[in-house]
Amino acid sequence: MTDDESPGVITELLRAAAAGDAIADERLFTVVYAAIDPRRARVVELRWFAGLDATEVAKLLNVGTATVTRDWAAARLVGRRTWPEVPEVIVPARGSA
């Protein structure tokens, strides 16, 4: 368990997210998602936060571009289900792999 995954940190993130802190909400999502599927979480970090394209992410993670595209699509679906009120500009539309 990393420092980001410790019960105290997760509790604080939950409190802050419940209070409307968007950054805490995003961080909580990243921590929880990383625990469920570390590779997809890394794809999200590299695509969304680092701004890399699918080819760059594939090279960094030593996987195929199709794998990155699938992981990105799955992560976007989770994001849309988690935050249905967030506009498509935040949770990119289908086909924007």
Biopython code that builds the backbone (N, CA, C, O; Angstrom):
import numpy as np
from Bio.PDB.StructureBuilder import StructureBuilder

atoms = [
    (1, "MET", "N", (0.850, -1.182, 0.000)),
    (1, "MET", "CA", (0.000, 0.000, 0.000)),
    (1, "MET", "C", (0.891, 1.238, 0.000)),
    (1, "MET", "O", (1.763, 1.389, 0.855)),
    (2, "THR", "N", (0.660, 2.124, -0.973)),
    (2, "THR", "CA", (1.447, 3.351, -1.034)),
    (2, "THR", "C", (0.843, 4.387, -0.100)),
    (2, "THR", "O", (-0.252, 4.202, 0.431)),
    (3, "ASP", "N", (1.576, 5.481, 0.094)),
    (3, "ASP", "CA", (1.065, 6.562, 0.947)),
    (3, "ASP", "C", (-0.264, 7.092, 0.433)),
    (3, "ASP", "O", (-1.141, 7.436, 1.225)),
    (4, "ASP", "N", (-0.427, 7.161, -0.903)),
    (4, "ASP", "CA", (-1.677, 7.646, -1.490)),
    (4, "ASP", "C", (-2.848, 6.717, -1.214)),
    (4, "ASP", "O", (-4.003, 7.144, -1.247)),
    (5, "GLU", "N", (-2.558, 5.442, -0.940)),
    (5, "GLU", "CA", (-3.614, 4.467, -0.725)),
    (5, "GLU", "C", (-3.889, 4.194, 0.742)),
    (5, "GLU", "O", (-4.736, 3.358, 1.055)),
    (6, "SER", "N", (-3.205, 4.867, 1.645)),
    (6, "SER", "CA", (-3.412, 4.607, 3.057)),
    (6, "SER", "C", (-4.832, 5.011, 3.457)),
    (6, "SER", "O", (-5.394, 5.946, 2.887)),
    (7, "PRO", "N", (-5.408, 4.315, 4.428)),
    (7, "PRO", "CA", (-6.776, 4.625, 4.836)),
    (7, "PRO", "C", (-6.984, 6.089, 5.207)),
    (7, "PRO", "O", (-8.030, 6.660, 4.901)),
    (8, "GLY", "N", (-6.002, 6.703, 5.862)),
    (8, "GLY", "CA", (-6.133, 8.104, 6.248)),
    (8, "GLY", "C", (-6.230, 9.026, 5.050)),
    (8, "GLY", "O", (-7.048, 9.946, 5.029)),
    (9, "VAL", "N", (-5.387, 8.776, 4.043)),
    (9, "VAL", "CA", (-5.408, 9.604, 2.836)),
    (9, "VAL", "C", (-6.724, 9.414, 2.087)),
    (9, "VAL", "O", (-7.332, 10.386, 1.638)),
    (10, "ILE", "N", (-7.159, 8.177, 1.954)),
    (10, "ILE", "CA", (-8.414, 7.907, 1.251)),
    (10, "ILE", "C", (-9.580, 8.547, 1.988)),
    (10, "ILE", "O", (-10.472, 9.112, 1.355)),
    (11, "THR", "N", (-9.589, 8.470, 3.311)),
    (11, "THR", "CA", (-10.648, 9.111, 4.098)),
    (11, "THR", "C", (-10.667, 10.611, 3.865)),
    (11, "THR", "O", (-11.732, 11.197, 3.670)),
    (12, "GLU", "N", (-9.499, 11.236, 3.884)),
    (12, "GLU", "CA", (-9.429, 12.686, 3.635)),
    (12, "GLU", "C", (-9.886, 13.035, 2.232)),
    (12, "GLU", "O", (-10.585, 14.029, 2.037)),
    (13, "LEU", "N", (-9.498, 12.227, 1.249)),
    (13, "LEU", "CA", (-9.946, 12.468, -0.120)),
    (13, "LEU", "C", (-11.461, 12.323, -0.236)),
    (13, "LEU", "O", (-12.114, 13.106, -0.925)),
    (14, "LEU", "N", (-12.015, 11.319, 0.442)),
    (14, "LEU", "CA", (-13.473, 11.140, 0.434)),
    (14, "LEU", "C", (-14.178, 12.357, 1.027)),
    (14, "LEU", "O", (-15.165, 12.843, 0.474)),
    (15, "ARG", "N", (-13.665, 12.844, 2.154)),
    (15, "ARG", "CA", (-14.266, 14.023, 2.794)),
    (15, "ARG", "C", (-14.197, 15.240, 1.882)),
    (15, "ARG", "O", (-15.183, 15.956, 1.706)),
    (16, "ALA", "N", (-13.016, 15.466, 1.303)),
    (16, "ALA", "CA", (-12.829, 16.632, 0.438)),
    (16, "ALA", "C", (-13.691, 16.509, -0.817)),
    (16, "ALA", "O", (-14.285, 17.492, -1.259)),
    (17, "ALA", "N", (-13.761, 15.318, -1.388)),
    (17, "ALA", "CA", (-14.584, 15.116, -2.583)),
    (17, "ALA", "C", (-16.064, 15.337, -2.265)),
    (17, "ALA", "O", (-16.791, 15.950, -3.046)),
    (18, "ALA", "N", (-16.496, 14.833, -1.117)),
    (18, "ALA", "CA", (-17.890, 15.028, -0.705)),
    (18, "ALA", "C", (-18.208, 16.499, -0.479)),
    (18, "ALA", "O", (-19.354, 16.922, -0.634)),
    (19, "ALA", "N", (-17.195, 17.276, -0.111)),
    (19, "ALA", "CA", (-17.379, 18.713, 0.113)),
    (19, "ALA", "C", (-17.307, 19.499, -1.195)),
    (19, "ALA", "O", (-17.442, 20.723, -1.198)),
    (20, "GLY", "N", (-17.093, 18.788, -2.305)),
    (20, "GLY", "CA", (-17.087, 19.458, -3.599)),
    (20, "GLY", "C", (-15.719, 19.805, -4.149)),
    (20, "GLY", "O", (-15.616, 20.543, -5.128)),
    (21, "ASP", "N", (-14.670, 19.286, -3.538)),
    (21, "ASP", "CA", (-13.316, 19.547, -4.019)),
    (21, "ASP", "C", (-13.045, 18.685, -5.260)),
    (21, "ASP", "O", (-12.866, 17.471, -5.155)),
    (22, "ALA", "N", (-13.019, 19.325, -6.427)),
    (22, "ALA", "CA", (-12.870, 18.603, -7.686)),
    (22, "ALA", "C", (-11.506, 17.914, -7.791)),
    (22, "ALA", "O", (-11.414, 16.817, -8.342)),
    (23, "ILE", "N", (-10.472, 18.529, -7.283)),
    (23, "ILE", "CA", (-9.141, 17.923, -7.346)),
    (23, "ILE", "C", (-9.098, 16.668, -6.484)),
    (23, "ILE", "O", (-8.540, 15.649, -6.893)),
    (24, "ALA", "N", (-9.678, 16.739, -5.310)),
    (24, "ALA", "CA", (-9.729, 15.551, -4.445)),
    (24, "ALA", "C", (-10.553, 14.454, -5.102)),
    (24, "ALA", "O", (-10.222, 13.273, -5.000)),
    (25, "ASP", "N", (-11.629, 14.848, -5.777)),
    (25, "ASP", "CA", (-12.479, 13.890, -6.467)),
    (25, "ASP", "C", (-11.686, 13.166, -7.553)),
    (25, "ASP", "O", (-11.768, 11.943, -7.667)),
    (26, "GLU", "N", (-10.925, 13.906, -8.345)),
    (26, "GLU", "CA", (-10.095, 13.301, -9.391)),
    (26, "GLU", "C", (-9.021, 12.408, -8.787)),
    (26, "GLU", "O", (-8.777, 11.308, -9.282)),
    (27, "ARG", "N", (-8.377, 12.873, -7.718)),
    (27, "ARG", "CA", (-7.313, 12.091, -7.086)),
    (27, "ARG", "C", (-7.866, 10.798, -6.485)),
    (27, "ARG", "O", (-7.243, 9.741, -6.585)),
    (28, "LEU", "N", (-9.030, 10.892, -5.865)),
    (28, "LEU", "CA", (-9.675, 9.706, -5.301)),
    (28, "LEU", "C", (-9.947, 8.690, -6.407)),
    (28, "LEU", "O", (-9.681, 7.500, -6.241)),
    (29, "PHE", "N", (-10.472, 9.158, -7.525)),
    (29, "PHE", "CA", (-10.737, 8.283, -8.660)),
    (29, "PHE", "C", (-9.448, 7.587, -9.105)),
    (29, "PHE", "O", (-9.438, 6.379, -9.341)),
    (30, "THR", "N", (-8.363, 8.358, -9.216)),
    (30, "THR", "CA", (-7.091, 7.808, -9.665)),
    (30, "THR", "C", (-6.563, 6.752, -8.697)),
    (30, "THR", "O", (-6.089, 5.700, -9.124)),
    (31, "VAL", "N", (-6.643, 7.030, -7.402)),
    (31, "VAL", "CA", (-6.148, 6.077, -6.386)),
    (31, "VAL", "C", (-6.967, 4.791, -6.415)),
    (31, "VAL", "O", (-6.410, 3.693, -6.408)),
    (32, "VAL", "N", (-8.271, 4.928, -6.446)),
    (32, "VAL", "CA", (-9.142, 3.744, -6.449)),
    (32, "VAL", "C", (-8.975, 2.972, -7.756)),
    (32, "VAL", "O", (-8.870, 1.745, -7.747)),
    (33, "TYR", "N", (-8.951, 3.685, -8.871)),
    (33, "TYR", "CA", (-8.808, 3.027, -10.170)),
    (33, "TYR", "C", (-7.464, 2.309, -10.263)),
    (33, "TYR", "O", (-7.384, 1.218, -10.828)),
    (34, "ALA", "N", (-6.419, 2.906, -9.718)),
    (34, "ALA", "CA", (-5.095, 2.278, -9.744)),
    (34, "ALA", "C", (-5.098, 0.966, -8.967)),
    (34, "ALA", "O", (-4.401, 0.021, -9.338)),
    (35, "ALA", "N", (-5.873, 0.906, -7.897)),
    (35, "ALA", "CA", (-5.962, -0.322, -7.106)),
    (35, "ALA", "C", (-6.693, -1.414, -7.887)),
    (35, "ALA", "O", (-6.393, -2.599, -7.741)),
    (36, "ILE", "N", (-7.649, -1.005, -8.713)),
    (36, "ILE", "CA", (-8.448, -1.965, -9.485)),
    (36, "ILE", "C", (-7.703, -2.406, -10.742)),
    (36, "ILE", "O", (-7.641, -3.597, -11.048)),
    (37, "ASP", "N", (-7.146, -1.453, -11.458)),
    (37, "ASP", "CA", (-6.484, -1.758, -12.734)),
    (37, "ASP", "C", (-5.309, -0.810, -12.937)),
    (37, "ASP", "O", (-5.460, 0.246, -13.550)),
    (38, "PRO", "N", (-4.149, -1.180, -12.429)),
    (38, "PRO", "CA", (-2.990, -0.283, -12.471)),
    (38, "PRO", "C", (-2.592, 0.187, -13.871)),
    (38, "PRO", "O", (-2.237, 1.353, -14.046)),
    (39, "ARG", "N", (-2.646, -0.695, -14.864)),
    (39, "ARG", "CA", (-2.242, -0.275, -16.208)),
    (39, "ARG", "C", (-3.192, 0.768, -16.762)),
    (39, "ARG", "O", (-2.748, 1.770, -17.322)),
    (40, "ARG", "N", (-4.490, 0.552, -16.617)),
    (40, "ARG", "CA", (-5.446, 1.549, -17.113)),
    (40, "ARG", "C", (-5.287, 2.868, -16.383)),
    (40, "ARG", "O", (-5.403, 3.934, -16.988)),
    (41, "ALA", "N", (-5.022, 2.803, -15.093)),
    (41, "ALA", "CA", (-4.807, 4.040, -14.337)),
    (41, "ALA", "C", (-3.587, 4.780, -14.877)),
    (41, "ALA", "O", (-3.594, 6.007, -14.975)),
    (42, "ARG", "N", (-2.546, 4.040, -15.225)),
    (42, "ARG", "CA", (-1.337, 4.663, -15.786)),
    (42, "ARG", "C", (-1.639, 5.266, -17.158)),
    (42, "ARG", "O", (-1.138, 6.341, -17.488)),
    (43, "VAL", "N", (-2.456, 4.579, -17.954)),
    (43, "VAL", "CA", (-2.864, 5.127, -19.256)),
    (43, "VAL", "C", (-3.596, 6.448, -19.055)),
    (43, "VAL", "O", (-3.338, 7.411, -19.778)),
    (44, "VAL", "N", (-4.502, 6.507, -18.090)),
    (44, "VAL", "CA", (-5.232, 7.752, -17.804)),
    (44, "VAL", "C", (-4.259, 8.845, -17.395)),
    (44, "VAL", "O", (-4.343, 9.969, -17.891)),
    (45, "GLU", "N", (-3.341, 8.529, -16.499)),
    (45, "GLU", "CA", (-2.364, 9.536, -16.055)),
    (45, "GLU", "C", (-1.559, 10.079, -17.231)),
    (45, "GLU", "O", (-1.356, 11.287, -17.350)),
    (46, "LEU", "N", (-1.108, 9.187, -18.087)),
    (46, "LEU", "CA", (-0.259, 9.615, -19.203)),
    (46, "LEU", "C", (-1.054, 10.330, -20.296)),
    (46, "LEU", "O", (-0.578, 11.306, -20.875)),
    (47, "ARG", "N", (-2.270, 9.842, -20.577)),
    (47, "ARG", "CA", (-3.077, 10.478, -21.627)),
    (47, "ARG", "C", (-3.650, 11.799, -21.136)),
    (47, "ARG", "O", (-3.508, 12.829, -21.795)),
    (48, "TRP", "N", (-4.295, 11.766, -19.982)),
    (48, "TRP", "CA", (-5.035, 12.938, -19.506)),
    (48, "TRP", "C", (-4.125, 13.974, -18.849)),
    (48, "TRP", "O", (-4.134, 15.149, -19.218)),
    (49, "PHE", "N", (-3.352, 13.529, -17.885)),
    (49, "PHE", "CA", (-2.567, 14.471, -17.108)),
    (49, "PHE", "C", (-1.256, 14.869, -17.787)),
    (49, "PHE", "O", (-0.818, 16.012, -17.658)),
    (50, "ALA", "N", (-0.627, 13.940, -18.507)),
    (50, "ALA", "CA", (0.631, 14.261, -19.182)),
    (50, "ALA", "C", (0.416, 14.710, -20.629)),
    (50, "ALA", "O", (1.313, 15.288, -21.243)),
    (51, "GLY", "N", (-0.775, 14.442, -21.170)),
    (51, "GLY", "CA", (-1.096, 14.896, -22.519)),
    (51, "GLY", "C", (-0.450, 14.095, -23.638)),
    (51, "GLY", "O", (-0.322, 14.586, -24.759)),
    (52, "LEU", "N", (-0.042, 12.869, -23.342)),
    (52, "LEU", "CA", (0.591, 12.045, -24.367)),
    (52, "LEU", "C", (-0.457, 11.406, -25.266)),
    (52, "LEU", "O", (-1.595, 11.192, -24.848)),
    (53, "ASP", "N", (-0.073, 11.104, -26.498)),
    (53, "ASP", "CA", (-1.002, 10.406, -27.384)),
    (53, "ASP", "C", (-0.852, 8.893, -27.187)),
    (53, "ASP", "O", (0.033, 8.436, -26.463)),
    (54, "ALA", "N", (-1.724, 8.128, -27.839)),
    (54, "ALA", "CA", (-1.757, 6.679, -27.638)),
    (54, "ALA", "C", (-0.436, 6.018, -28.018)),
    (54, "ALA", "O", (0.000, 5.083, -27.347)),
    (55, "THR", "N", (0.201, 6.488, -29.076)),
    (55, "THR", "CA", (1.471, 5.903, -29.505)),
    (55, "THR", "C", (2.568, 6.135, -28.469)),
    (55, "THR", "O", (3.351, 5.231, -28.180)),
    (56, "GLU", "N", (2.625, 7.332, -27.918)),
    (56, "GLU", "CA", (3.623, 7.638, -26.892)),
    (56, "GLU", "C", (3.408, 6.805, -25.636)),
    (56, "GLU", "O", (4.358, 6.292, -25.044)),
    (57, "VAL", "N", (2.143, 6.679, -25.239)),
    (57, "VAL", "CA", (1.821, 5.879, -24.050)),
    (57, "VAL", "C", (2.193, 4.415, -24.289)),
    (57, "VAL", "O", (2.763, 3.768, -23.410)),
    (58, "ALA", "N", (1.874, 3.896, -25.468)),
    (58, "ALA", "CA", (2.183, 2.501, -25.792)),
    (58, "ALA", "C", (3.685, 2.241, -25.674)),
    (58, "ALA", "O", (4.104, 1.215, -25.137)),
    (59, "LYS", "N", (4.485, 3.169, -26.177)),
    (59, "LYS", "CA", (5.938, 2.998, -26.101)),
    (59, "LYS", "C", (6.415, 3.008, -24.649)),
    (59, "LYS", "O", (7.254, 2.195, -24.263)),
    (60, "LEU", "N", (5.881, 3.924, -23.852)),
    (60, "LEU", "CA", (6.290, 4.013, -22.451)),
    (60, "LEU", "C", (5.903, 2.775, -21.652)),
    (60, "LEU", "O", (6.663, 2.321, -20.796)),
    (61, "LEU", "N", (4.726, 2.232, -21.930)),
    (61, "LEU", "CA", (4.226, 1.085, -21.170)),
    (61, "LEU", "C", (4.607, -0.254, -21.796)),
    (61, "LEU", "O", (4.322, -1.315, -21.240)),
    (62, "ASN", "N", (5.257, -0.191, -22.964)),
    (62, "ASN", "CA", (5.672, -1.396, -23.660)),
    (62, "ASN", "C", (4.486, -2.309, -23.990)),
    (62, "ASN", "O", (4.532, -3.522, -23.784)),
    (63, "VAL", "N", (3.438, -1.692, -24.503)),
    (63, "VAL", "CA", (2.251, -2.415, -24.962)),
    (63, "VAL", "C", (1.897, -1.880, -26.345)),
    (63, "VAL", "O", (2.477, -0.896, -26.804)),
    (64, "GLY", "N", (0.958, -2.521, -26.995)),
    (64, "GLY", "CA", (0.519, -2.068, -28.308)),
    (64, "GLY", "C", (-0.394, -0.854, -28.221)),
    (64, "GLY", "O", (-1.026, -0.597, -27.197)),
    (65, "THR", "N", (-0.445, -0.119, -29.318)),
    (65, "THR", "CA", (-1.320, 1.053, -29.384)),
    (65, "THR", "C", (-2.787, 0.642, -29.205)),
    (65, "THR", "O", (-3.566, 1.368, -28.587)),
    (66, "ALA", "N", (-3.158, -0.516, -29.744)),
    (66, "ALA", "CA", (-4.540, -0.993, -29.592)),
    (66, "ALA", "C", (-4.878, -1.228, -28.115)),
    (66, "ALA", "O", (-6.005, -0.969, -27.692)),
    (67, "THR", "N", (-3.925, -1.709, -27.342)),
    (67, "THR", "CA", (-4.144, -1.914, -25.905)),
    (67, "THR", "C", (-4.395, -0.581, -25.214)),
    (67, "THR", "O", (-5.300, -0.465, -24.388)),
    (68, "VAL", "N", (-3.600, 0.416, -25.551)),
    (68, "VAL", "CA", (-3.783, 1.751, -24.962)),
    (68, "VAL", "C", (-5.145, 2.306, -25.353)),
    (68, "VAL", "O", (-5.843, 2.881, -24.517)),
    (69, "THR", "N", (-5.530, 2.140, -26.613)),
    (69, "THR", "CA", (-6.820, 2.639, -27.086)),
    (69, "THR", "C", (-7.965, 1.967, -26.337)),
    (69, "THR", "O", (-8.924, 2.632, -25.945)),
    (70, "ARG", "N", (-7.871, 0.655, -26.134)),
    (70, "ARG", "CA", (-8.909, -0.067, -25.371)),
    (70, "ARG", "C", (-8.942, 0.390, -23.921)),
    (70, "ARG", "O", (-10.016, 0.621, -23.365)),
    (71, "ASP", "N", (-7.774, 0.520, -23.308)),
    (71, "ASP", "CA", (-7.713, 0.961, -21.909)),
    (71, "ASP", "C", (-8.281, 2.367, -21.763)),
    (71, "ASP", "O", (-9.003, 2.648, -20.806)),
    (72, "TRP", "N", (-7.964, 3.244, -22.696)),
    (72, "TRP", "CA", (-8.458, 4.626, -22.664)),
    (72, "TRP", "C", (-9.978, 4.652, -22.810)),
    (72, "TRP", "O", (-10.661, 5.395, -22.104)),
    (73, "ALA", "N", (-10.503, 3.840, -23.726)),
    (73, "ALA", "CA", (-11.957, 3.774, -23.924)),
    (73, "ALA", "C", (-12.644, 3.254, -22.659)),
    (73, "ALA", "O", (-13.681, 3.780, -22.256)),
    (74, "ALA", "N", (-12.073, 2.232, -22.040)),
    (74, "ALA", "CA", (-12.650, 1.685, -20.808)),
    (74, "ALA", "C", (-12.608, 2.711, -19.686)),
    (74, "ALA", "O", (-13.570, 2.846, -18.931)),
    (75, "ALA", "N", (-11.508, 3.429, -19.573)),
    (75, "ALA", "CA", (-11.387, 4.445, -18.530)),
    (75, "ALA", "C", (-12.376, 5.586, -18.756)),
    (75, "ALA", "O", (-12.955, 6.102, -17.799)),
    (76, "ARG", "N", (-12.573, 5.984, -20.011)),
    (76, "ARG", "CA", (-13.561, 7.037, -20.303)),
    (76, "ARG", "C", (-14.962, 6.582, -19.915)),
    (76, "ARG", "O", (-15.755, 7.366, -19.393)),
    (77, "LEU", "N", (-15.262, 5.316, -20.173)),
    (77, "LEU", "CA", (-16.574, 4.780, -19.807)),
    (77, "LEU", "C", (-16.768, 4.830, -18.295)),
    (77, "LEU", "O", (-17.822, 5.240, -17.811)),
    (78, "VAL", "N", (-15.751, 4.413, -17.557)),
    (78, "VAL", "CA", (-15.821, 4.486, -16.095)),
    (78, "VAL", "C", (-16.000, 5.936, -15.659)),
    (78, "VAL", "O", (-16.801, 6.227, -14.771)),
    (79, "GLY", "N", (-15.255, 6.842, -16.283)),
    (79, "GLY", "CA", (-15.377, 8.265, -15.960)),
    (79, "GLY", "C", (-16.766, 8.809, -16.215)),
    (79, "GLY", "O", (-17.305, 9.557, -15.399)),
    (80, "ARG", "N", (-17.352, 8.434, -17.354)),
    (80, "ARG", "CA", (-18.718, 8.907, -17.664)),
    (80, "ARG", "C", (-19.735, 8.345, -16.669)),
    (80, "ARG", "O", (-20.688, 9.027, -16.293)),
    (81, "ARG", "N", (-19.526, 7.109, -16.251)),
    (81, "ARG", "CA", (-20.443, 6.511, -15.274)),
    (81, "ARG", "C", (-20.245, 7.122, -13.885)),
    (81, "ARG", "O", (-21.199, 7.279, -13.123)),
    (82, "THR", "N", (-19.000, 7.464, -13.569)),
    (82, "THR", "CA", (-18.693, 8.030, -12.259)),
    (82, "THR", "C", (-19.165, 9.469, -12.161)),
    (82, "THR", "O", (-19.721, 9.879, -11.142)),
    (83, "TRP", "N", (-18.944, 10.233, -13.220)),
    (83, "TRP", "CA", (-19.308, 11.659, -13.232)),
    (83, "TRP", "C", (-20.170, 11.967, -14.447)),
    (83, "TRP", "O", (-19.690, 12.606, -15.384)),
    (84, "PRO", "N", (-21.448, 11.528, -14.465)),
    (84, "PRO", "CA", (-22.295, 11.753, -15.641)),
    (84, "PRO", "C", (-22.551, 13.231, -15.921)),
    (84, "PRO", "O", (-22.890, 13.601, -17.045)),
    (85, "GLU", "N", (-22.392, 14.071, -14.913)),
    (85, "GLU", "CA", (-22.652, 15.498, -15.089)),
    (85, "GLU", "C", (-21.491, 16.248, -15.727)),
    (85, "GLU", "O", (-21.635, 17.414, -16.097)),
    (86, "VAL", "N", (-20.334, 15.587, -15.862)),
    (86, "VAL", "CA", (-19.152, 16.242, -16.424)),
    (86, "VAL", "C", (-19.300, 16.302, -17.941)),
    (86, "VAL", "O", (-19.639, 15.303, -18.575)),
    (87, "PRO", "N", (-19.047, 17.478, -18.522)),
    (87, "PRO", "CA", (-19.198, 17.606, -19.973)),
    (87, "PRO", "C", (-18.187, 16.755, -20.741)),
    (87, "PRO", "O", (-17.148, 16.372, -20.206)),
    (88, "GLU", "N", (-18.507, 16.469, -21.996)),
    (88, "GLU", "CA", (-17.647, 15.646, -22.842)),
    (88, "GLU", "C", (-16.252, 16.229, -23.002)),
    (88, "GLU", "O", (-15.310, 15.491, -23.294)),
    (89, "VAL", "N", (-16.100, 17.524, -22.819)),
    (89, "VAL", "CA", (-14.778, 18.129, -22.945)),
    (89, "VAL", "C", (-13.843, 17.597, -21.853)),
    (89, "VAL", "O", (-12.629, 17.549, -22.050)),
    (90, "ILE", "N", (-14.397, 17.200, -20.710)),
    (90, "ILE", "CA", (-13.611, 16.639, -19.613)),
    (90, "ILE", "C", (-13.468, 15.129, -19.791)),
    (90, "ILE", "O", (-12.384, 14.582, -19.589)),
    (91, "VAL", "N", (-14.548, 14.458, -20.165)),
    (91, "VAL", "CA", (-14.515, 13.018, -20.416)),
    (91, "VAL", "C", (-14.655, 12.881, -21.927)),
    (91, "VAL", "O", (-15.777, 12.832, -22.431)),
    (92, "PRO", "N", (-13.547, 12.818, -22.664)),
    (92, "PRO", "CA", (-13.569, 12.910, -24.130)),
    (92, "PRO", "C", (-14.538, 11.972, -24.800)),
    (92, "PRO", "O", (-14.771, 10.848, -24.354)),
    (93, "ALA", "N", (-15.090, 12.463, -25.873)),
    (93, "ALA", "CA", (-16.099, 11.727, -26.638)),
    (93, "ALA", "C", (-15.500, 10.507, -27.311)),
    (93, "ALA", "O", (-14.286, 10.406, -27.485)),
    (94, "ARG", "N", (-16.355, 9.600, -27.680)),
    (94, "ARG", "CA", (-15.953, 8.391, -28.373)),
    (94, "ARG", "C", (-15.212, 8.748, -29.666)),
    (94, "ARG", "O", (-15.574, 9.683, -30.380)),
    (95, "GLY", "N", (-14.185, 7.985, -29.931)),
    (95, "GLY", "CA", (-13.419, 8.208, -31.145)),
    (95, "GLY", "C", (-12.250, 9.154, -30.952)),
    (95, "GLY", "O", (-11.497, 9.400, -31.894)),
    (96, "SER", "N", (-12.085, 9.682, -29.766)),
    (96, "SER", "CA", (-10.971, 10.597, -29.517)),
    (96, "SER", "C", (-9.822, 9.872, -28.834)),
    (96, "SER", "O", (-9.221, 10.375, -27.885)),
    (97, "ALA", "N", (-9.535, 8.682, -29.337)),
    (97, "ALA", "CA", (-8.481, 7.856, -28.756)),
    (97, "ALA", "C", (-7.182, 8.460, -28.865)),
    (97, "ALA", "O", (-6.193, 7.880, -28.418)),
]
sb = StructureBuilder()
sb.init_structure("model")
sb.init_model(0)
sb.init_chain("A")
sb.init_seg("    ")
for serial, (resi, resn, name, xyz) in enumerate(atoms, 1):
    if name == "N":
        sb.init_residue(resn, " ", resi, " ")
    sb.init_atom(name, np.array(xyz, "f"), 0.0, 1.0, " ", f" {name:<3s}", serial, name[0])
structure = sb.get_structure()
